[in-house]
Amino acid sequence: MIINGKEIASKIQEALINEVKQLKEKLITPSLTLVQVGEEKASLSYARSIAKEAEILGVYLEHYKMPYETTEEELLLTIKKLNERRDINGIVIELPLPQGINKNLALEAISPEKDVDGFHPINMGRLLEGTAKFVPATAQSVLEAIKSVNPYIEGKNAVIIGRSNIVGKPTALLLLQENATVTICHSRTKNLQSISQTADILVVSTGRPHMIDKSYIKRGAIVIDVGITKINGKIIGDVDFDDVKDVAGWITPVPGGIGILTTLMLFKNTIKAAKIQNRISF
């Protein structure tokens, strides 16, 4: 069966709209600043999707467009100024950054209390401890998709293919917090197919289109495809959907699965940041 990202997103969106309304009744408008350096095509598309969602939710958005020639020092100074502004709850730096700017330095310059992407080392450390305020949006989206069809993750075998800091590692930590038994696989993993076949929950984030076919799937498994690759104008995932769908118990499509949830999770973090900074319980 198909895990419908649009249906999940609609419910989350409705809940977030209500949260924003309640905050505005307290004269608090959640605010997000998007910092973009250069005119990279993917960044422009991402900025448009953020702007559209901000308008729907009622979140105030500032979009800082900095020229491609921006120096690392100039970017760090901009981040410092945004950190100091009390009217800004969340800061997001669009990646990739131009050559000559250290991505890690830029991400670490964001105040952990405004790091709604959840990439700051302090927030990553809190995630490891199980005390994270902000969790990377894609990892949150994966957990939401899984729980939408099976809220009982405890004791399940979860296999994650891909070990990135954005998806694989934080997703593994979230599933561990749900008491799943988690295995992380990667490009150097031996016997990947046989390990994958043990998964009650399989999360795939490799960037390799249609890498996973039905030979990797345990019958009845929940299969979450995080991969997005554009080939000849068509967006496809890491899982061969047509080959796998009759073996999996549940599967996310691409597009229409995880991607549609990720932007909402970013705003969920932003609204949470507004509550924390204004000392509002939730």
TORNULUM-521270 format. One record per residue: residue in three letters; chain; x, y, z of N, C-alpha, C in turn. Coordinates in steps of 0.05 Angstrom, whole numbers, plus 5000, padded with zeros to 4 digits. Layout:
N
[site ALA,A,[X,Y,Z],[X,Y,Z],[X,Y,Z]]
...
END
This chain:
282
[site MET,A,[5017,4976,5000],[5000,5000,5000],[5018,5025,5000]]
[site ILE,A,[5006,5047,4990],[5022,5071,4987],[5019,5089,5012]]
[site ILE,A,[5041,5099,5022],[5041,5120,5043],[5038,5147,5029]]
[site ASN,A,[5015,5159,5033],[5008,5184,5018],[5019,5208,5033]]
[site GLY,A,[5041,5219,5023],[5054,5242,5036],[5036,5266,5036]]
[site LYS,A,[5019,5270,5016],[5001,5293,5015],[4980,5292,5037]]
[site GLU,A,[4970,5268,5043],[4950,5266,5064],[4963,5272,5092]]
[site ILE,A,[4987,5261,5096],[5001,5266,5121],[5007,5296,5124]]
[site ALA,A,[5016,5307,5102],[5024,5336,5102],[5000,5354,5108]]
[site SER,A,[4977,5346,5098],[4952,5362,5102],[4945,5364,5132]]
[site LYS,A,[4947,5341,5145],[4941,5341,5174],[4961,5357,5190]]
[site ILE,A,[4987,5354,5183],[5008,5369,5197],[5004,5399,5192]]
[site GLN,A,[4999,5406,5167],[4995,5434,5160],[4972,5447,5176]]
[site GLU,A,[4950,5433,5178],[4927,5443,5193],[4935,5448,5223]]
[site ALA,A,[4950,5429,5234],[4958,5432,5262],[4977,5456,5266]]
[site LEU,A,[4995,5460,5247],[5014,5482,5249],[5000,5509,5245]]
[site ILE,A,[4980,5510,5227],[4965,5535,5224],[4951,5542,5250]]
[site ASN,A,[4940,5523,5264],[4927,5528,5289],[4947,5538,5310]]
[site GLU,A,[4971,5526,5310],[4992,5534,5329],[5000,5563,5325]]
[site VAL,A,[5003,5570,5299],[5011,5598,5293],[4989,5617,5301]]
[site LYS,A,[4964,5610,5297],[4941,5627,5305],[4942,5632,5335]]
[site GLN,A,[4947,5610,5350],[4948,5613,5380],[4971,5631,5389]]
[site LEU,A,[4994,5629,5375],[5016,5647,5381],[5010,5676,5375]]
[site LYS,A,[4997,5680,5352],[4990,5707,5345],[4970,5720,5364]]
[site GLU,A,[4954,5703,5377],[4936,5714,5397],[4951,5724,5421]]
[site LYS,A,[4976,5714,5425],[4994,5723,5446],[5013,5745,5435]]
[site LEU,A,[5007,5755,5411],[5023,5776,5398],[5051,5766,5390]]
[site ILE,A,[5053,5740,5384],[5078,5728,5375],[5074,5717,5347]]
[site THR,A,[5090,5726,5328],[5090,5715,5301],[5116,5700,5296]]
[site PRO,A,[5115,5673,5293],[5139,5658,5287],[5153,5669,5262]]
[site SER,A,[5180,5670,5263],[5194,5682,5241],[5218,5665,5233]]
[site LEU,A,[5222,5664,5208],[5244,5648,5196],[5260,5665,5177]]
[site THR,A,[5286,5663,5178],[5304,5677,5159],[5318,5656,5142]]
[site LEU,A,[5316,5660,5116],[5329,5642,5096],[5353,5658,5084]]
[site VAL,A,[5377,5647,5087],[5401,5660,5077],[5410,5645,5052]]
[site GLN,A,[5411,5659,5030],[5419,5647,5004],[5443,5661,4993]]
[site VAL,A,[5464,5647,4987],[5487,5659,4975],[5490,5649,4946]]
[site GLY,A,[5487,5667,4927],[5488,5660,4899],[5460,5653,4888]]
[site GLU,A,[5460,5645,4862],[5435,5640,4848],[5433,5611,4839]]
[site GLU,A,[5442,5592,4855],[5441,5564,4848],[5411,5556,4843]]
[site LYS,A,[5406,5542,4821],[5379,5536,4812],[5363,5522,4833]]
[site ALA,A,[5375,5501,4846],[5360,5486,4866],[5353,5503,4890]]
[site SER,A,[5371,5522,4897],[5366,5540,4919],[5342,5558,4914]]
[site LEU,A,[5340,5568,4889],[5318,5585,4882],[5292,5570,4884]]
[site SER,A,[5291,5545,4875],[5267,5529,4877],[5259,5524,4906]]
[site TYR,A,[5280,5518,4922],[5275,5513,4951],[5264,5538,4964]]
[site ALA,A,[5275,5561,4957],[5266,5586,4969],[5237,5592,4962]]
[site ARG,A,[5229,5585,4938],[5201,5589,4930],[5182,5571,4946]]
[site SER,A,[5190,5546,4950],[5173,5528,4966],[5171,5537,4995]]
[site ILE,A,[5193,5548,5006],[5192,5558,5033],[5174,5582,5035]]
[site ALA,A,[5176,5600,5016],[5159,5624,5016],[5130,5617,5014]]
[site LYS,A,[5123,5598,4997],[5095,5590,4993],[5084,5578,5019]]
[site GLU,A,[5100,5561,5032],[5090,5549,5057],[5088,5569,5080]]
[site ALA,A,[5107,5588,5081],[5106,5608,5102],[5080,5624,5100]]
[site GLU,A,[5072,5631,5075],[5048,5646,5071],[5023,5631,5081]]
[site ILE,A,[5023,5605,5074],[5000,5588,5082],[4998,5586,5112]]
[site LEU,A,[5021,5582,5126],[5021,5578,5154],[5018,5604,5170]]
[site GLY,A,[5025,5626,5158],[5024,5652,5172],[5050,5658,5187]]
[site VAL,A,[5072,5645,5178],[5099,5650,5189],[5112,5673,5174]]
[site TYR,A,[5124,5691,5189],[5139,5713,5176],[5165,5703,5165]]
[site LEU,A,[5171,5709,5140],[5195,5700,5127],[5212,5723,5116]]
[site GLU,A,[5238,5723,5123],[5257,5741,5111],[5276,5725,5093]]
[site HIS,A,[5280,5734,5069],[5297,5720,5050],[5321,5737,5044]]
[site TYR,A,[5344,5730,5056],[5369,5745,5051],[5382,5734,5026]]
[site LYS,A,[5384,5750,5005],[5398,5741,4980],[5425,5755,4979]]
[site MET,A,[5446,5739,4981],[5473,5751,4981],[5486,5742,4955]]
[site PRO,A,[5503,5759,4943],[5515,5753,4917],[5535,5730,4919]]
[site TYR,A,[5539,5717,4896],[5557,5694,4895],[5585,5701,4906]]
[site GLU,A,[5593,5726,4902],[5620,5735,4910],[5623,5740,4940]]
[site THR,A,[5601,5736,4955],[5602,5740,4984],[5625,5724,4997]]
[site THR,A,[5640,5737,5014],[5662,5723,5028],[5651,5708,5052]]
[site GLU,A,[5668,5690,5062],[5661,5675,5086],[5657,5694,5110]]
[site GLU,A,[5675,5714,5112],[5673,5734,5133],[5647,5749,5133]]
[site GLU,A,[5638,5757,5108],[5613,5771,5106],[5589,5754,5113]]
[site LEU,A,[5590,5729,5106],[5568,5711,5113],[5567,5707,5143]]
[site LEU,A,[5589,5702,5155],[5590,5698,5184],[5581,5723,5199]]
[site LEU,A,[5587,5747,5189],[5578,5771,5201],[5547,5774,5199]]
[site THR,A,[5536,5766,5176],[5507,5767,5173],[5494,5748,5192]]
[site ILE,A,[5505,5724,5195],[5493,5705,5214],[5494,5715,5242]]
[site LYS,A,[5516,5728,5250],[5519,5740,5276],[5498,5760,5282]]
[site LYS,A,[5492,5777,5262],[5472,5798,5265],[5444,5785,5268]]
[site LEU,A,[5439,5764,5253],[5413,5750,5255],[5410,5736,5282]]
[site ASN,A,[5432,5725,5292],[5431,5713,5319],[5423,5733,5340]]
[site GLU,A,[5431,5758,5337],[5427,5778,5357],[5399,5790,5355]]
[site ARG,A,[5385,5786,5333],[5358,5797,5330],[5337,5780,5345]]
[site ARG,A,[5323,5793,5363],[5303,5779,5379],[5278,5773,5363]]
[site ASP,A,[5274,5787,5341],[5250,5782,5325],[5253,5759,5305]]
[site ILE,A,[5276,5746,5305],[5281,5724,5287],[5283,5698,5304]]
[site ASN,A,[5265,5679,5298],[5265,5654,5313],[5282,5632,5301]]
[site GLY,A,[5283,5631,5275],[5298,5610,5261],[5315,5620,5238]]
[site ILE,A,[5338,5607,5234],[5356,5615,5213],[5363,5590,5197]]
[site VAL,A,[5361,5592,5171],[5368,5570,5153],[5387,5580,5132]]
[site ILE,A,[5409,5566,5128],[5428,5573,5106],[5424,5553,5084]]
[site GLU,A,[5419,5563,5060],[5415,5546,5038],[5441,5534,5028]]
[site LEU,A,[5441,5508,5024],[5464,5494,5014],[5459,5484,4986]]
[site PRO,A,[5480,5481,4969],[5508,5485,4976],[5516,5514,4975]]
[site LEU,A,[5538,5520,4989],[5550,5547,4989],[5572,5549,4968]]
[site PRO,A,[5577,5573,4958],[5599,5575,4938],[5626,5566,4949]]
[site GLN,A,[5644,5559,4931],[5671,5552,4938],[5684,5575,4953]]
[site GLY,A,[5700,5568,4973],[5713,5589,4989],[5699,5595,5015]]
[site ILE,A,[5675,5584,5018],[5660,5587,5043],[5658,5560,5057]]
[site ASN,A,[5668,5558,5081],[5667,5533,5096],[5639,5528,5106]]
[site LYS,A,[5626,5507,5096],[5598,5501,5104],[5596,5496,5134]]
[site ASN,A,[5615,5481,5145],[5613,5474,5173],[5615,5499,5191]]
[site LEU,A,[5634,5517,5183],[5636,5542,5198],[5611,5558,5198]]
[site ALA,A,[5598,5559,5175],[5573,5574,5172],[5551,5562,5189]]
[site LEU,A,[5548,5536,5188],[5527,5523,5203],[5532,5525,5233]]
[site GLU,A,[5557,5523,5241],[5564,5525,5269],[5561,5554,5280]]
[site ALA,A,[5560,5573,5262],[5557,5601,5270],[5529,5608,5279]]
[site ILE,A,[5510,5592,5270],[5482,5596,5277],[5478,5589,5307]]
[site SER,A,[5464,5606,5321],[5457,5600,5349],[5442,5573,5350]]
[site PRO,A,[5450,5555,5368],[5435,5529,5370],[5405,5533,5375]]
[site GLU,A,[5398,5556,5388],[5370,5561,5394],[5354,5570,5369]]
[site LYS,A,[5369,5577,5348],[5356,5586,5323],[5361,5567,5300]]
[site ASP,A,[5375,5545,5306],[5383,5526,5286],[5360,5507,5280]]
[site VAL,A,[5341,5516,5265],[5317,5500,5260],[5321,5478,5240]]
[site ASP,A,[5344,5478,5226],[5352,5455,5210],[5362,5432,5227]]
[site GLY,A,[5371,5438,5251],[5381,5418,5269],[5409,5407,5263]]
[site PHE,A,[5424,5423,5248],[5451,5414,5239],[5474,5423,5257]]
[site HIS,A,[5469,5441,5276],[5490,5450,5293],[5501,5427,5310]]
[site PRO,A,[5527,5425,5315],[5538,5403,5330],[5525,5400,5358]]
[site ILE,A,[5517,5422,5370],[5503,5420,5396],[5477,5406,5393]]
[site ASN,A,[5462,5413,5373],[5436,5400,5368],[5439,5371,5360]]
[site MET,A,[5460,5365,5345],[5465,5337,5338],[5472,5321,5363]]
[site GLY,A,[5488,5334,5381],[5495,5321,5406],[5471,5316,5423]]
[site ARG,A,[5452,5335,5424],[5428,5332,5439],[5411,5309,5428]]
[site LEU,A,[5411,5307,5401],[5396,5285,5389],[5408,5258,5398]]
[site LEU,A,[5434,5256,5399],[5447,5232,5409],[5439,5225,5437]]
[site GLU,A,[5436,5246,5454],[5427,5242,5482],[5397,5237,5484]]
[site GLY,A,[5382,5243,5463],[5353,5240,5465],[5340,5265,5476]]
[site THR,A,[5354,5288,5476],[5343,5313,5487],[5342,5335,5466]]
[site ALA,A,[5341,5328,5441],[5342,5348,5420],[5317,5366,5419]]
[site LYS,A,[5322,5392,5416],[5300,5411,5412],[5292,5411,5382]]
[site PHE,A,[5313,5410,5365],[5308,5411,5336],[5322,5387,5323]]
[site VAL,A,[5306,5372,5308],[5315,5348,5294],[5315,5354,5264]]
[site PRO,A,[5335,5346,5249],[5335,5351,5220],[5308,5343,5207]]
[site ALA,A,[5298,5360,5189],[5271,5358,5179],[5266,5332,5164]]
[site THR,A,[5285,5323,5149],[5280,5298,5133],[5278,5274,5152]]
[site ALA,A,[5294,5273,5172],[5292,5251,5192],[5265,5251,5206]]
[site GLN,A,[5256,5275,5213],[5229,5277,5225],[5207,5267,5206]]
[site SER,A,[5211,5274,5181],[5191,5266,5160],[5190,5236,5157]]
[site VAL,A,[5213,5223,5158],[5214,5194,5157],[5198,5182,5180]]
[site LEU,A,[5203,5192,5204],[5189,5181,5227],[5159,5186,5225]]
[site GLU,A,[5151,5209,5216],[5122,5215,5212],[5109,5195,5193]]
[site ALA,A,[5124,5190,5171],[5113,5171,5151],[5110,5143,5162]]
[site ILE,A,[5130,5134,5177],[5128,5108,5189],[5105,5106,5208]]
[site LYS,A,[5103,5125,5226],[5083,5125,5247],[5054,5128,5236]]
[site SER,A,[5052,5139,5211],[5026,5142,5200],[5013,5116,5192]]
[site VAL,A,[5030,5095,5189],[5019,5068,5182],[5024,5048,5204]]
[site ASN,A,[5044,5053,5222],[5049,5035,5244],[5062,5051,5267]]
[site PRO,A,[5047,5059,5287],[5058,5075,5309],[5074,5058,5328]]
[site TYR,A,[5074,5031,5325],[5087,5014,5343],[5114,5004,5332]]
[site ILE,A,[5134,5020,5336],[5161,5014,5324],[5178,4997,5342]]
[site GLU,A,[5172,4997,5368],[5188,4982,5388],[5192,4953,5380]]
[site GLY,A,[5218,4945,5380],[5224,4917,5374],[5227,4911,5344]]
[site LYS,A,[5220,4930,5327],[5222,4925,5298],[5251,4926,5289]]
[site ASN,A,[5258,4911,5269],[5284,4913,5256],[5283,4935,5235]]
[site ALA,A,[5299,4956,5239],[5301,4978,5221],[5328,4979,5207]]
[site VAL,A,[5328,4979,5181],[5353,4981,5166],[5353,5007,5150]]
[site ILE,A,[5374,5023,5154],[5377,5048,5140],[5401,5046,5120]]
[site ILE,A,[5395,5050,5095],[5416,5050,5075],[5424,5078,5068]]
[site GLY,A,[5447,5086,5077],[5456,5114,5075],[5463,5125,5103]]
[site ARG,A,[5486,5138,5105],[5496,5147,5132],[5501,5177,5133]]
[site SER,A,[5486,5193,5118],[5491,5222,5118],[5483,5234,5144]]
[site ASN,A,[5494,5258,5150],[5487,5273,5174],[5459,5284,5172]]
[site ILE,A,[5449,5287,5148],[5423,5299,5144],[5400,5279,5146]]
[site VAL,A,[5405,5254,5136],[5384,5234,5136],[5391,5209,5152]]
[site GLY,A,[5411,5195,5143],[5417,5168,5155],[5422,5168,5184]]
[site LYS,A,[5441,5184,5194],[5448,5183,5222],[5425,5194,5240]]
[site PRO,A,[5413,5217,5234],[5392,5226,5252],[5367,5208,5251]]
[site THR,A,[5362,5196,5228],[5339,5177,5227],[5345,5153,5244]]
[site ALA,A,[5369,5143,5244],[5377,5120,5261],[5372,5127,5290]]
[site LEU,A,[5380,5151,5298],[5377,5159,5326],[5348,5161,5334]]
[site LEU,A,[5331,5172,5316],[5303,5174,5322],[5290,5146,5326]]
[site LEU,A,[5298,5128,5308],[5287,5101,5310],[5297,5086,5335]]
[site LEU,A,[5322,5092,5343],[5332,5081,5368],[5316,5091,5392]]
[site GLN,A,[5308,5116,5391],[5292,5128,5412],[5264,5115,5414]]
[site GLU,A,[5256,5103,5391],[5230,5089,5390],[5234,5059,5397]]
[site ASN,A,[5258,5052,5405],[5265,5025,5413],[5264,5005,5391]]
[site ALA,A,[5270,5014,5366],[5275,4996,5344],[5304,4985,5346]]
[site THR,A,[5308,4963,5333],[5336,4952,5330],[5346,4962,5303]]
[site VAL,A,[5366,4979,5304],[5374,4994,5280],[5401,4985,5269]]
[site THR,A,[5401,4981,5243],[5426,4975,5228],[5430,4997,5207]]
[site ILE,A,[5454,5009,5206],[5460,5029,5186],[5479,5015,5165]]
[site CYS,A,[5470,5017,5140],[5487,5006,5118],[5497,5029,5101]]
[site HIS,A,[5518,5024,5086],[5530,5045,5069],[5545,5032,5046]]
[site SER,A,[5561,5048,5032],[5574,5039,5008],[5595,5017,5012]]
[site ARG,A,[5604,5014,5037],[5624,4993,5043],[5611,4969,5057]]
[site THR,A,[5585,4969,5060],[5572,4946,5074],[5573,4921,5057]]
[site LYS,A,[5580,4899,5069],[5580,4873,5056],[5553,4860,5060]]
[site ASN,A,[5545,4844,5040],[5519,4830,5042],[5496,4848,5046]]
[site LEU,A,[5496,4871,5032],[5475,4891,5035],[5447,4879,5030]]
[site GLN,A,[5445,4863,5009],[5419,4852,5002],[5408,4834,5025]]
[site SER,A,[5424,4817,5036],[5414,4799,5057],[5408,4815,5083]]
[site ILE,A,[5423,4836,5089],[5416,4853,5112],[5390,4867,5108]]
[site SER,A,[5386,4878,5084],[5362,4892,5077],[5337,4874,5079]]
[site GLN,A,[5341,4849,5073],[5318,4830,5074],[5308,4824,5102]]
[site THR,A,[5324,4833,5123],[5315,4829,5150],[5298,4852,5160]]
[site ALA,A,[5295,4873,5145],[5283,4898,5154],[5253,4897,5155]]
[site ASP,A,[5242,4902,5179],[5213,4908,5181],[5208,4937,5171]]
[site ILE,A,[5228,4953,5175],[5228,4981,5165],[5253,4986,5150]]
[site LEU,A,[5251,4994,5125],[5274,5000,5108],[5273,5029,5099]]
[site VAL,A,[5294,5044,5106],[5296,5072,5098],[5320,5074,5078]]
[site VAL,A,[5315,5085,5055],[5335,5086,5034],[5342,5115,5026]]
[site SER,A,[5367,5122,5029],[5376,5149,5022],[5405,5147,5012]]
[site THR,A,[5407,5139,4986],[5434,5135,4975],[5440,5154,4952]]
[site GLY,A,[5420,5166,4940],[5424,5182,4916],[5430,5166,4891]]
[site ARG,A,[5424,5140,4892],[5428,5122,4869],[5401,5113,4859]]
[site PRO,A,[5392,5124,4837],[5365,5118,4827],[5359,5088,4823]]
[site HIS,A,[5336,5080,4834],[5326,5052,4830],[5347,5031,4839]]
[site MET,A,[5363,5038,4858],[5383,5019,4869],[5369,4994,4882]]
[site ILE,A,[5347,4999,4895],[5333,4978,4910],[5310,4966,4895]]
[site ASP,A,[5311,4940,4889],[5289,4926,4877],[5277,4907,4897]]
[site LYS,A,[5258,4890,4888],[5244,4873,4906],[5261,4852,4919]]
[site SER,A,[5284,4846,4908],[5302,4826,4919],[5314,4835,4946]]
[site TYR,A,[5312,4861,4952],[5322,4872,4977],[5301,4873,4999]]
[site ILE,A,[5276,4867,4992],[5253,4873,5009],[5242,4848,5023]]
[site LYS,A,[5238,4851,5049],[5223,4831,5065],[5194,4835,5060]]
[site ARG,A,[5179,4813,5054],[5151,4816,5048],[5136,4830,5072]]
[site GLY,A,[5121,4850,5065],[5105,4865,5086],[5120,4888,5099]]
[site ALA,A,[5145,4893,5091],[5161,4914,5103],[5150,4942,5097]]
[site ILE,A,[5156,4960,5114],[5151,4989,5109],[5176,5000,5095]]
[site VAL,A,[5173,5010,5071],[5195,5020,5055],[5193,5050,5051]]
[site ILE,A,[5213,5065,5061],[5214,5094,5060],[5236,5102,5040]]
[site ASP,A,[5228,5114,5018],[5247,5123,4998],[5252,5153,5000]]
[site VAL,A,[5276,5160,5009],[5283,5188,5013],[5298,5199,4988]]
[site GLY,A,[5306,5182,4970],[5322,5191,4947],[5306,5208,4927]]
[site ILE,A,[5319,5228,4916],[5307,5244,4895],[5328,5250,4874]]
[site THR,A,[5324,5240,4850],[5342,5244,4827],[5325,5252,4803]]
[site LYS,A,[5334,5273,4789],[5320,5281,4765],[5334,5271,4740]]
[site ILE,A,[5320,5254,4725],[5331,5243,4700],[5312,5248,4677]]
[site ASN,A,[5322,5262,4657],[5305,5268,4633],[5279,5282,4642]]
[site GLY,A,[5281,5300,4661],[5258,5315,4670],[5240,5301,4689]]
[site LYS,A,[5246,5276,4695],[5229,5260,4713],[5243,5255,4740]]
[site ILE,A,[5228,5259,4762],[5239,5254,4788],[5234,5225,4797]]
[site ILE,A,[5256,5212,4804],[5254,5184,4812],[5269,5180,4838]]
[site GLY,A,[5262,5158,4852],[5274,5153,4878],[5296,5132,4877]]
[site ASP,A,[5306,5125,4900],[5326,5104,4903],[5314,5076,4901]]
[site VAL,A,[5288,5074,4905],[5274,5049,4905],[5259,5046,4878]]
[site ASP,A,[5260,5023,4866],[5245,5017,4842],[5216,5012,4850]]
[site PHE,A,[5200,5033,4851],[5173,5032,4862],[5156,5010,4850]]
[site ASP,A,[5156,5009,4823],[5138,4990,4809],[5146,4961,4815]]
[site ASP,A,[5172,4957,4819],[5182,4929,4825],[5177,4921,4854]]
[site VAL,A,[5177,4941,4872],[5176,4935,4900],[5148,4936,4912]]
[site LYS,A,[5130,4951,4900],[5104,4958,4913],[5087,4933,4920]]
[site ASP,A,[5090,4912,4905],[5073,4888,4911],[5086,4870,4932]]
[site VAL,A,[5110,4876,4939],[5124,4860,4960],[5123,4875,4987]]
[site ALA,A,[5126,4901,4986],[5126,4917,5010],[5097,4918,5022]]
[site GLY,A,[5096,4921,5048],[5070,4925,5060],[5061,4954,5056]]
[site TRP,A,[5080,4972,5059],[5075,5001,5055],[5100,5013,5041]]
[site ILE,A,[5096,5033,5024],[5118,5045,5010],[5112,5074,5004]]
[site THR,A,[5132,5091,5006],[5129,5119,4998],[5136,5123,4969]]
[site PRO,A,[5119,5137,4954],[5126,5143,4926],[5145,5166,4924]]
[site VAL,A,[5158,5169,4901],[5174,5192,4894],[5166,5202,4866]]
[site PRO,A,[5156,5226,4864],[5150,5246,4885],[5124,5238,4900]]
[site GLY,A,[5117,5255,4920],[5092,5251,4934],[5095,5236,4960]]
[site GLY,A,[5120,5232,4969],[5125,5218,4994],[5138,5236,5015]]
[site ILE,A,[5164,5230,5020],[5178,5245,5041],[5183,5274,5035]]
[site GLY,A,[5189,5280,5010],[5196,5307,5002],[5175,5328,5010]]
[site ILE,A,[5150,5320,5007],[5129,5339,5012],[5126,5346,5042]]
[site LEU,A,[5137,5328,5059],[5136,5332,5088],[5158,5349,5099]]
[site THR,A,[5181,5349,5085],[5205,5361,5096],[5203,5391,5102]]
[site THR,A,[5191,5406,5084],[5188,5434,5088],[5170,5440,5113]]
[site LEU,A,[5150,5424,5117],[5132,5427,5140],[5147,5422,5166]]
[site MET,A,[5165,5402,5166],[5180,5397,5190],[5199,5420,5197]]
[site LEU,A,[5209,5434,5177],[5225,5458,5181],[5209,5479,5196]]
[site PHE,A,[5184,5483,5187],[5167,5503,5200],[5158,5493,5227]]
[site LYS,A,[5155,5468,5230],[5148,5457,5257],[5170,5464,5277]]
[site ASN,A,[5195,5462,5268],[5218,5470,5285],[5218,5500,5290]]
[site THR,A,[5211,5515,5269],[5210,5545,5272],[5190,5553,5293]]
[site ILE,A,[5166,5541,5292],[5145,5547,5311],[5153,5539,5339]]
[site LYS,A,[5167,5516,5341],[5177,5507,5367],[5198,5527,5378]]
[site ALA,A,[5215,5537,5360],[5235,5557,5368],[5222,5582,5379]]
[site ALA,A,[5200,5591,5366],[5186,5615,5375],[5175,5610,5403]]
[site LYS,A,[5165,5586,5408],[5154,5580,5435],[5176,5580,5456]]
[site ILE,A,[5198,5567,5449],[5220,5565,5468],[5231,5593,5475]]
[site GLN,A,[5235,5609,5454],[5247,5636,5458],[5229,5655,5473]]
[site ASN,A,[5202,5649,5472],[5183,5665,5486],[5173,5652,5512]]
[site ARG,A,[5186,5630,5519],[5181,5615,5544],[5152,5607,5546]]
[site ILE,A,[5142,5596,5524],[5115,5585,5523],[5116,5555,5525]]
[site SER,A,[5101,5544,5543],[5101,5515,5547],[5086,5501,5524]]
[site PHE,A,[5094,5476,5518],[5080,5461,5497],[5083,5432,5502]]
END
